[in-house]
Amino acid sequence: MVEEADVVIVGGGLAGLGAAFQLASKHGKRVVVLEATTPKLDGNDRFDPAIAASFKNGGMLDFGAVSVASGKGGVREYCAKRTIAQYEALGVTVRREGVFTLAGKRINALLTDVALERHLPEDFAKSEPNVKLASSSVSTFKFPRGAQAEPEHTMCTIIGKIKELPGVSLLFGHNVTSMKFDAGAWHIEASSSLASKSFKGRHLILAAGPATRRMMRKHLRLNIETETVIGVQTQSAQLTEPWLQGSILGAQSAVDWGCYKYCGCCRPRPNIYTTSMLGDSHRWTTHLYVNSYNQRIYIGGPRIQLPNPDSFTETMLDPSKYEVKMQASVDYLKTLVDLPTKEPVEKAWAGFMSFPADKEFPLVGPVQGIYEDSLYLNTGHGSAGFREAFGAGNLLADMLVEGLAPLDQITEDDFNVNWKQVLPTLGERVRKI
């Protein structure tokens, strides 16, 4: 039997769920969501390792660095704002304690002054009385505006709401094996541990992170220029007393990634090395996100870029492969604050992220000019998927049903970007092989 729907969505992370929720709740569409993995949501490592990297930022949603640093908002800022609004509307607990950026070097402190509002150490002490500055640190504190949500709570809430909607089939553990467009409809084959199934839909949304590029190349003979990056996250031993109520960003990583994007003379970044991983040359950077939930500290550590964006396999997600790199992030954290535990890394896991190779905005919108304009993408959010992919999926659903009319509601004055020029050019970032 073939299950028919108005829209088939490949990818059951926040990028796919954002589109599914909007299509069903606002537009009354029949939707099938296919996801190869199954989120554990068991309170231990927060997510199935294959999708954990999208949440390595410790639940940070809106820390303002992009808009303040660049002097404009744009695609990412709009999607972040829309994501936060949708999370709150669905009952997700969004906290407003703030995100603190710690600069371990004076040069980083000066550079972050350009982008972020300074938060004086005495004010930080009042906000976070349990977090002590490391005795050897020369850190200063910056305080952008901040909003945060606990990733597992967020995912559980959203999945629960979507399951309540009529007309939505949410199928985890279903791996797509075939995608074909014929006679004005998409025909999708997927297999699970139990059986193979067939699906038919007028529109197809690909929102599967790094797997999006690989599936497009294999099944559709199309190419999108993205980079696949591994992100590593850890949790500490259980704390005996409360510690951090907000989040900590490492200014070192923020400055280095900013220089990489905007300053060609600064490449390669000083803390990126060429070495060997699984026999391949690659780049990696010391990265730092810190948060605490459930009496544990969560540290988002290194990012490792794969030389071949299509070469990722489950074996690469073994966190023991990245112990040395993870320790570099922990050592960096120790230069900033005194940790309340002797076991900052009790457990580690890794996941894949998809970054746009052109370092621009994520790939969100219709791929015009092929397949009767029935193919849509929501991918390339990098490590900001938790922050922006759900809102991007909402917007994508509106465009699928209403055309480009929803873009008229986004003013250029608010976000300094002409959306009618930006999103339709997605087709220019997709090429036939």
N, C-alpha and C positions, 0 to 999 in steps of 0.2 A: 504493500500500500504506500501511496505517496501522501505525505502531509502537506497541504497547501497553506500558504500564508501570503499576506501582502508584501511582507519584507522578511528576508532571511538575514540574520546578523551572525557573523562569524567572529567570536570573541566575547567571552562572558565576564571580562573585567569591567572597570568603571566606564571605559570608553564605549563598550557595547551596551552596558546596562543603562547608561544615560540616554542613548537613542531609543532603546526598547521601552523605557518608562514613558518617554514623551510620546512616542508613536501610539502606544496603547491607551494611556490615560487622557491625553489631550485630543488625539486625532482618531481614536477608535479603530486602529489598525490591528490586523492579526499578525503576530510577530513570532518567529522562531529564533531562539538564541542558542547557538552551538558553541560549547567551550570544551577544549580537549582535556583540561585539568579539572580537579575538584578542590575547591577551597576547604581547608580543614576547619578553620574557625573554631579551634579547640582551646584557645587561650594559652597555648604553649609558644609556638613560633609564629603565631598570628595569621600566617597564610601558607598555602601550599608553596613550596620553594620556587616552583616555576613562575609564579607571578608575584613573589614577595618583593622584588626589587622596585616595583612601582610605589611601594609604601616605605621605602628606606628612609624617607625624609622625616620619619617619626610623627607623621600626622600634621605637618605644617601646611596650612592652606594659603594664607595671605600674609606675606612678610614684606611686601612693598618694595623690595629691592629693585625689581625690574623697572617699574614705572618711575621711581625716583632717580635711579641711576641714569636712565636713558632720556629722561624728560618727557616720556610719553608712555602710553599704556599699550594699546595694540591688541593683537589676537590673544596672546596668553593672558594678559590682564583681564580682558573681557571674559574669557572662559573661566578664569579663577573666580571672578565676582559672581558669575552665573552659577558656578558649582556651589559656592558657599550658600547662596540663596536657596538653591534646590535642596541641599543637605538639610538646612534648617526647616524647610517646608515639609520634608519627609520625616522629621522627628529626630534627626541626627543631633547629638549634643555637640555644639560648636563652642569651644572655650575661647576666652579673650585675654588670657593672661599675658600673652606676648611672646615674642621670639627675640632672644638676646644674641647679638653677634660679638664674639670675643676675638680680639686681635692679639696674637702672641708676639708680633713684631711691630715696632714703631712705624715702619714704612707701611705695613698693612693698616695700622690705625689711621694714618694720614690719608691713605687711599679710600678707606671706607668712610671717612668723614665726608667725602665728596657725595656719597650715595645715601648715607643713612643718618638718621637723627641720633645725636649723642645721648646716651643714657648714663648719667654720672654714677660712679661706683657707689656713692652713698645711697643713691636712689635704688640701685640694684640690690644693695644690702637690705633695704626695706622690703623690696618686692620678693626677694629670695633669701630669707635669713638663714636657710640651711645650706646654702651653696657658698663655699669659701674660695676666695682667690688663692691660687697656688703661691707659695712663698717666693718662688723663683721667677714668677711671671711678671712681665711688663705690660700685661693686658690692659686694654681699655674696653669699655662696654658701649655698645650702640644699641638703640632700641627702635626698630621699625615698628609700624603697626603690626599687630599679629592676630591670627585666628588659627585655631587648631581643632582637630577632631581625632578621636582614637580610631585607627584604621579598622580594627576588627569589628568594633561596634558599628562603624559606618557601613561596612560591607554586609553585616548581618541585617541591619535595618533596611537597607536598600533591597536586598534579596527578598526579605520578608514582604515588603510592599509590592514588589513586582509579582510575586507569587499570588498575591490577592487579586491581581488584575485579570479580568476576562480576556481571552484571546491571546494570551502569552504562553508559549511553551519554552521553559527555561531548562535546557538539557546540558548538564555537566557530564564530563567523561565521554564526550562524543567528538571523535577526531574526524575532520573533514578529509575525505579521500578523493573527491572529484567535484569540480565546479565547471558547469557548461551553460552557455547562453544559447537558447534555441527557441524560435517562434515567439519572440517577445517575452520570454520568461527565463528565470534562472533555475537550473536543475542541479541540486546539491546532493551528494552522497556522503554519508557519515557513518562511522562504525564505533560501537561501544564494546564493552567486555561481553555484552549479551547478544548483540545482533547488529546487522547493518540496516540503515534506514535511508529513505529517499525523501527529499523535500523540494517543493516548487514555490517560487515567489517571483513577483514582478520586479522587485528591487533587491539588490544585494548590498549590504554594508560590511566592509572588512574593517574590523577593529581588534585585531589580534596581536598588537605590539610587534615585536621583531618577526613573528611568524607571518605577518601580513605581506612583507616583501617576498618571503620565500614562497608563499602560496601563489602570489601574483605571477612570479616567474615560472613556477611549475605548471599551473593550471591555465593561466590566462596569457602567457607570453608577454607580460608587461613588467616593466622595471621601475621601481622608485628608489631614489638615492637616499639610503638611510645607513646609519652606523649602529651596530649592536654592541652594547656595553654591559658588562657584568657589574652588578652592585652587590656589596656584601653588608650584612647587618648582623648585629649581635645583641644578646641580652645578658645582663649581669646576674650574679647571685642575688637572692632576695634580700632587700634592705630591711633593717630593723626599725628604721624611722623614715618618715617622709623626707624627700630631698627636693628635686626640681619640680616646680609647678608649670613652668613654661617650656621653651626649647632653646637649645644653644646651636648656633651656626659657627663654623670656623671661618674667620675672615680670610685666613690664608687661602683656602680653597676658593672662596668667592672672588678674591682678587685675581688669583691665577686664571680662573676660568673666564673672568671678565677680560683680562689681558689677551687671552687666547682668541676671544671672539672679536675684540675691537682694535687690538694693537698688533699688526702683523710683525712689527719689529721684535715683539716679545716671544715669538714662537721659536723653538718649543718652550713650554713652561719649565721653570727650573726644577719643579718637583715631579716632572713626568720623565720616566725612564724607558729606554728600550732594552728589553730583556727577553727572556724565553718563558713561555707558558705553553705546555703541551707541544713543544717543539716549534712554536710560531713566534715571530717577532710581534710585539704589541706595545701599546702605551698604557700607562696607568697613572693615577694621581691620588695623592693623599687627600681624602675628603672627610668632612666631619659634620654630622648632624647628631644631636643628642636630645633625648626626651626621656621621660620616665612615666611608666604606667604600672599599676598592679605591684607597687613596691619593687620595681626593677628598673634598671637603666638600660635604654636601648641606644645603641651607637650605630649610625650609618657610616660605614667606612669607605674603603677604596673603590674607585671605579676603574675597570679594566676594559679597554677597547679591543675588540677582536679584529684581526686584520681582514678576515673574511666575514662580512655581516651575515652570511647564510650558513656559516660553519658551526653554529651553536648546537650543542647536544647536552643532554641531561648530565653527562659525566663532568661537564665543566662547572656544574653547580656545587661540587664538593667543596665546602668551605675550608677544609684542611689545606687545599691548594693555595690559599691566600692568607695563611696565618701570618707570614712575615709582613705582608702589605697591611693587614688589619692591625697588626701591632704598631705600625707606623702611625695610624690614626689614633690609637689609644695613647701612644706616647705623646702625640701632639696635644691631646685632651689633657694629659697630666701636667703639661706646661701652663695650662690655663686655669684649672681648678683643682682643688683637693678632692679626690674621689672618696665617697663614704664607704667603699668596699674594697677589699683586697682582691676580689675576683670580678673585675670589670667585664670579663668575657667568660661567661659560663656556657653559652651556647651560641653558635653562629650558623647562618644560612645565606644563600646567595640566590640571585634571580637576574633575568635578562631585562634590559631596557632598550628602546629604539629611539635614537636621536636622528633628526633630519641632517643629512650630510652637509647641506648648505648653511647650517647653523641658524636657519630662519625659523619662522613659525611652524607649528606642527601641520601635518597633512590632514586637513579637515575640509570636506566638501564633496561635491559631485565631480566625477571625472567625465568631462563633457566631450562629445564627439565620437564616442565609441559605445557599443552595447546599448544603443538607443538611450543614452544618458541615464542608464539604470544602475550604474556602479557608483558607490559612495565610499569614502575613506574617513576613518577617524583613528589616526595613529601618529607616531613620531613625537609623543609628548615627553620622551626621555624619562627623567626621574620625577617629573611634575605631573604624572598621570593622576595621582590622588588629588592633586590641587586643581586640575583643569579639565580632565578628560570627560567627567560626567556632564559638566556644563557644555562642553563642545559637542557631546552626543545629543544633548537637548536641542542645540541650535541646528545640528545636522538633520535631526528629525523634522524640524520646522521647515527647513529648506527642501527636504524630500517631498513634503506634502504641498507646500505653498510656493515653491520656486525660490527665487531670490528676494521675494518681498520682505521676509523677516529681516534682511540686512538693512532695509530702510529705517528700522527702528533703532539701529545703532548709529549714533551720530558721530561724525568725524571729529567734532569738537571734544567729545568725551574721551575718545581713544586714539586720536591722531592717526587714524588709518582708514583708508577708503576700502571698505569691505567689498564693495562691488568690483573692485579691481583685484583685491587680494585673493579671495576664495575661488572665484572662477578660474584663476590661473593655475589651479591645482593640476589641470590637464597638462600644463607645460612641464610639470615636475614628474609626470608619468610618461614613460617612453616604451614603444614597442621593441621587443627583442628581435 
